Amino acid sequence: MSLSKEHRPVLLEETLDFLAPKEGQYYLDATFGRGGHTQAILDRGGLVIALDFDQEAIDFGQEQFREAIAKKQLILIKDNFKNLSEIINNLSKTLDIQLAGVLFDFGTSTEQLMSSERGFSFNAQADELLDMRMDQDLGVKAGDLLIVLSEKQLAHLLMEYGGETQARQIAKAVNRIKKENPQSLQYSATLLKIIEQVKKSKSGKLHPATKTLQALRIAVNDELHNIELALPAAFHLLKNSSALDKRLVCISFHEGEDRLVKHFFKKQSEQNFAKLLSKKALTASDQELSHNPRARSAKLRALAI
């Protein structure tokens, strides 16, 4: 199976250059999504262990990659990448897994963003729940957060995780709705209407709700904390692997994500535990942006171990 034209991961060629997959070596794709990176590694002859905590992604992968799974070229597991140490250690009881590389792509997939049932979309129907859980087993939905957080807490969340400059005004408007009809905040359309009324203008490249939805998604899925747990775990696994030319590659789409990666990589480099493969984060080329605007916020960093 080759990569489809419909789904092409951002910074794919740059990712492959840094990850440098080799035939017969194991690579951990910690964020499987629709399998674009996994397929590219398989095409180079690599063996892949892929994780995703979205059941829809797992169902898709089991169908689309059934041949690679049957040939044991791909091991696909539903789990959160924060548990990657336990996952690899369990697999190592029956397989000789010496990881040569770990890849994180922290972005939300196009399929999730376009889903009419997940609450990620800007084009929500009136009855679409404001869910935003990547793992449907999680308990708290985005709509729940709007109801339980105070006005001050919500404003802080929108500013901290989304960089939303009108966070206070949005939080104030949400608080008014909470007093009048709190259950309406469980629906995406309610929040989108609030944001459009607060921000009024739709000028610019970003939808007015982009930063608010991003902030809620990060909070619901505890994304930054998961990254804080996963980076040292991935580094430790690679450090203890007997594979040669080991690489840790991360693609971030949010300033908070990139900050965690940058600081972690810098620390390992300064302590001479690893080598930075580029002094600055790589970003998408004009050519890539012309056919994939979602790549505009992507930043890639890589470490040789």
C-alpha positions as semicolon CSV with decimal commas, in nm:
position;residue;x (nm);y (nm);z (nm)
1;M;0,000;0,000;0,000
2;S;0,133;0,345;-0,087
3;L;0,055;0,679;0,073
4;S;-0,270;0,821;-0,054
5;K;-0,292;1,168;-0,204
6;E;-0,571;1,245;0,040
7;H;-0,360;1,182;0,348
8;R;-0,002;1,302;0,353
9;P;0,161;1,385;0,685
10;V;0,327;1,723;0,724
11;L;0,704;1,747;0,683
12;L;0,716;1,388;0,563
13;E;1,043;1,404;0,370
14;E;1,213;1,595;0,651
15;T;1,086;1,337;0,901
16;L;1,227;1,051;0,696
17;D;1,561;1,229;0,652
18;F;1,604;1,265;1,028
19;L;1,448;0,935;1,135
20;A;1,655;0,754;0,867
21;P;1,460;0,426;0,882
22;K;1,661;0,114;0,801
23;E;1,546;-0,226;0,685
24;G;1,463;-0,471;0,961
25;Q;1,493;-0,216;1,241
26;Y;1,209;-0,135;1,482
27;Y;1,056;0,213;1,497
28;L;0,787;0,341;1,732
29;D;0,523;0,561;1,569
30;A;0,373;0,694;1,889
31;T;0,095;0,884;1,709
32;F;-0,040;0,657;1,434
33;G;-0,332;0,872;1,313
34;R;-0,407;0,758;0,959
35;G;-0,074;0,580;0,927
36;G;0,108;0,812;0,688
37;H;0,436;0,802;0,877
38;T;0,399;0,432;0,950
39;Q;0,353;0,357;0,581
40;A;0,659;0,561;0,488
41;I;0,872;0,368;0,739
42;L;0,734;0,037;0,613
43;D;0,817;0,144;0,257
44;R;1,181;0,182;0,368
45;G;1,181;-0,171;0,507
46;G;1,144;-0,072;0,871
47;L;0,931;-0,256;1,127
48;V;0,677;-0,044;1,313
49;I;0,512;-0,048;1,652
50;A;0,232;0,208;1,628
51;L;0,018;0,358;1,904
52;D;-0,303;0,557;1,901
53;F;-0,569;0,605;2,166
54;D;-0,839;0,692;1,914
55;Q;-1,045;0,380;1,841
56;E;-1,141;0,513;1,498
57;A;-0,772;0,537;1,405
58;I;-0,713;0,182;1,527
59;D;-1,012;0,047;1,331
60;F;-0,887;0,226;1,019
61;G;-0,534;0,093;1,066
62;Q;-0,643;-0,265;1,121
63;E;-0,831;-0,255;0,792
64;Q;-0,588;-0,055;0,577
65;F;-0,271;-0,219;0,712
66;R;-0,403;-0,573;0,756
67;E;-0,135;-0,720;0,524
68;A;0,152;-0,555;0,715
69;I;-0,004;-0,664;1,045
70;A;-0,042;-1,022;0,919
71;K;0,325;-1,025;0,814
72;K;0,424;-0,888;1,158
73;Q;0,578;-0,582;0,995
74;L;0,338;-0,367;1,198
75;I;0,216;-0,402;1,555
76;L;-0,080;-0,167;1,608
77;I;-0,186;-0,096;1,967
78;K;-0,465;0,115;2,116
79;D;-0,302;0,305;2,400
80;N;-0,180;0,646;2,507
81;F;0,183;0,720;2,424
82;K;0,240;0,820;2,786
83;N;0,244;0,441;2,850
84;L;0,505;0,364;2,585
85;S;0,766;0,226;2,828
86;E;0,524;-0,033;2,964
87;I;0,407;-0,119;2,611
88;I;0,759;-0,178;2,475
89;N;0,868;-0,367;2,786
90;N;0,567;-0,600;2,754
91;L;0,637;-0,663;2,385
92;S;1,003;-0,729;2,462
93;K;0,903;-1,034;2,668
94;T;0,833;-1,222;2,345
95;L;1,014;-1,015;2,079
96;D;1,369;-0,884;2,048
97;I;1,280;-0,518;2,016
98;Q;1,577;-0,282;1,990
99;L;1,425;0,051;1,897
100;A;1,612;0,250;1,633
101;G;1,377;0,545;1,640
102;V;1,072;0,706;1,799
103;L;0,843;0,949;1,621
104;F;0,581;1,181;1,770
105;D;0,343;1,384;1,554
106;F;0,136;1,582;1,803
107;G;-0,114;1,717;1,550
108;T;-0,483;1,635;1,528
109;S;-0,571;1,434;1,217
110;T;-0,781;1,582;0,938
111;E;-1,032;1,303;0,995
112;Q;-1,078;1,408;1,356
113;L;-1,110;1,775;1,265
114;M;-1,368;1,701;0,996
115;S;-1,569;1,450;1,199
116;S;-1,930;1,553;1,253
117;E;-1,950;1,354;1,577
118;R;-1,638;1,449;1,774
119;G;-1,679;1,822;1,837
120;F;-1,354;1,921;1,664
121;S;-1,521;2,079;1,360
122;F;-1,587;2,447;1,287
123;N;-1,896;2,342;1,093
124;A;-2,088;2,187;1,378
125;Q;-2,450;2,089;1,342
126;A;-2,695;2,205;1,608
127;D;-2,699;1,863;1,779
128;E;-2,323;1,795;1,768
129;L;-2,178;1,743;2,114
130;L;-1,871;1,945;2,214
131;D;-1,675;1,629;2,285
132;M;-1,309;1,664;2,170
133;R;-1,192;1,342;2,337
134;M;-0,933;1,165;2,125
135;D;-0,979;0,862;2,346
136;Q;-1,351;0,795;2,378
137;D;-1,287;0,618;2,710
138;L;-1,193;0,946;2,877
139;G;-1,459;1,076;3,113
140;V;-1,460;1,455;3,068
141;K;-1,576;1,620;2,744
142;A;-1,500;1,977;2,637
143;G;-1,860;2,075;2,709
144;D;-1,817;1,952;3,066
145;L;-1,518;2,184;3,109
146;L;-1,719;2,487;2,997
147;I;-1,976;2,408;3,266
148;V;-1,745;2,327;3,558
149;L;-1,467;2,583;3,511
150;S;-1,505;2,929;3,659
151;E;-1,486;3,233;3,432
152;K;-1,131;3,303;3,554
153;Q;-1,020;2,941;3,508
154;L;-1,161;2,924;3,156
155;A;-0,996;3,251;3,054
156;H;-0,662;3,124;3,182
157;L;-0,704;2,794;2,996
158;L;-0,786;2,968;2,666
159;M;-0,488;3,200;2,699
160;E;-0,240;2,938;2,822
161;Y;-0,323;2,656;2,579
162;G;-0,462;2,851;2,286
163;G;-0,296;3,191;2,298
164;E;-0,644;3,341;2,262
165;T;-0,609;3,719;2,307
166;Q;-0,982;3,760;2,370
167;A;-0,992;3,481;2,628
168;R;-1,151;3,699;2,898
169;Q;-1,433;3,815;2,673
170;I;-1,506;3,460;2,556
171;A;-1,502;3,327;2,912
172;K;-1,736;3,606;3,023
173;A;-1,979;3,526;2,741
174;V;-1,965;3,154;2,826
175;N;-2,038;3,239;3,189
176;R;-2,352;3,430;3,087
177;I;-2,480;3,130;2,893
178;K;-2,393;2,905;3,186
179;K;-2,627;3,103;3,408
180;E;-2,910;3,101;3,152
181;N;-2,887;2,753;2,997
182;P;-2,580;2,554;3,111
183;Q;-2,668;2,234;2,922
184;S;-2,652;2,422;2,591
185;L;-2,275;2,444;2,645
186;Q;-2,257;2,070;2,578
187;Y;-2,307;2,148;2,207
188;S;-2,044;2,276;1,964
189;A;-2,283;2,517;1,794
190;T;-2,335;2,710;2,119
191;L;-1,963;2,773;2,168
192;L;-1,906;2,862;1,803
193;K;-2,189;3,116;1,817
194;I;-2,043;3,270;2,133
195;I;-1,701;3,307;1,974
196;E;-1,838;3,456;1,654
197;Q;-2,033;3,713;1,856
198;V;-1,729;3,803;2,066
199;K;-1,476;3,816;1,784
200;K;-1,718;3,938;1,515
201;S;-1,459;3,952;1,237
202;K;-1,368;3,639;1,040
203;S;-1,075;3,807;0,867
204;G;-0,739;3,631;0,851
205;K;-0,635;3,275;0,774
206;L;-0,764;3,122;1,098
207;H;-1,125;3,052;1,186
208;P;-1,216;3,269;1,487
209;A;-1,271;2,957;1,700
210;T;-0,936;2,794;1,616
211;K;-0,749;2,894;1,932
212;T;-1,038;2,822;2,166
213;L;-1,098;2,474;2,023
214;Q;-0,726;2,403;2,036
215;A;-0,710;2,501;2,402
216;L;-1,008;2,285;2,494
217;R;-0,870;1,988;2,300
218;I;-0,535;2,012;2,478
219;A;-0,704;2,034;2,818
220;V;-0,954;1,752;2,760
221;N;-0,683;1,512;2,643
222;D;-0,418;1,629;2,893
223;E;-0,185;1,657;2,597
224;L;0,100;1,859;2,744
225;H;0,129;1,642;3,053
226;N;0,132;1,332;2,836
227;I;0,421;1,478;2,636
228;E;0,611;1,555;2,957
229;L;0,579;1,188;3,052
230;A;0,648;1,042;2,708
231;L;0,964;1,231;2,605
232;P;1,191;1,100;2,882
233;A;1,038;0,753;2,849
234;A;1,112;0,744;2,475
235;F;1,463;0,878;2,531
236;H;1,531;0,614;2,797
237;L;1,416;0,333;2,568
238;L;1,639;0,455;2,287
239;K;1,935;0,511;2,517
240;N;1,912;0,151;2,637
241;S;1,860;0,005;2,291
242;S;2,145;-0,178;2,117
243;A;2,037;-0,041;1,777
244;L;2,276;0,192;1,594
245;D;2,212;0,550;1,482
246;K;1,906;0,599;1,704
247;R;1,676;0,896;1,649
248;L;1,398;1,078;1,837
249;V;1,183;1,299;1,612
250;C;0,898;1,527;1,721
251;I;0,652;1,735;1,519
252;S;0,465;2,000;1,718
253;F;0,175;2,224;1,621
254;H;0,139;2,433;1,935
255;E;0,384;2,661;2,114
256;G;0,341;2,468;2,439
257;E;0,422;2,137;2,270
258;D;0,726;2,276;2,092
259;R;0,852;2,442;2,410
260;L;0,851;2,107;2,592
261;V;1,035;1,936;2,307
262;K;1,287;2,218;2,265
263;H;1,377;2,229;2,634
264;F;1,400;1,850;2,666
265;F;1,620;1,817;2,356
266;K;1,841;2,106;2,468
267;K;1,893;1,949;2,810
268;Q;2,001;1,613;2,661
269;S;2,235;1,789;2,420
270;E;2,396;2,009;2,686
271;Q;2,459;1,704;2,904
272;N;2,618;1,527;2,605
273;F;2,360;1,250;2,617
274;A;2,248;1,320;2,258
275;K;2,311;1,548;1,959
276;L;2,071;1,802;1,811
277;L;2,028;1,733;1,439
278;S;1,927;2,093;1,369
279;K;1,986;2,409;1,572
280;K;1,639;2,542;1,494
281;A;1,304;2,376;1,436
282;L;1,226;2,292;1,075
283;T;0,907;2,432;0,923
284;A;0,712;2,351;0,609
285;S;0,832;2,478;0,272
286;D;0,626;2,714;0,058
287;Q;0,565;2,422;-0,177
288;E;0,419;2,207;0,100
289;L;0,208;2,494;0,234
290;S;0,058;2,547;-0,110
291;H;-0,110;2,204;-0,100
292;N;-0,137;2,156;0,277
293;P;-0,216;2,479;0,470
294;R;-0,242;2,280;0,796
295;A;0,137;2,250;0,789
296;R;0,183;2,622;0,858
297;S;0,219;2,576;1,235
298;A;0,422;2,254;1,224
299;K;0,770;2,250;1,379
300;L;1,004;1,952;1,358
301;R;1,293;1,882;1,595
302;A;1,521;1,578;1,591
303;L;1,777;1,423;1,822
304;A;2,048;1,164;1,754
305;I;2,117;0,930;2,046
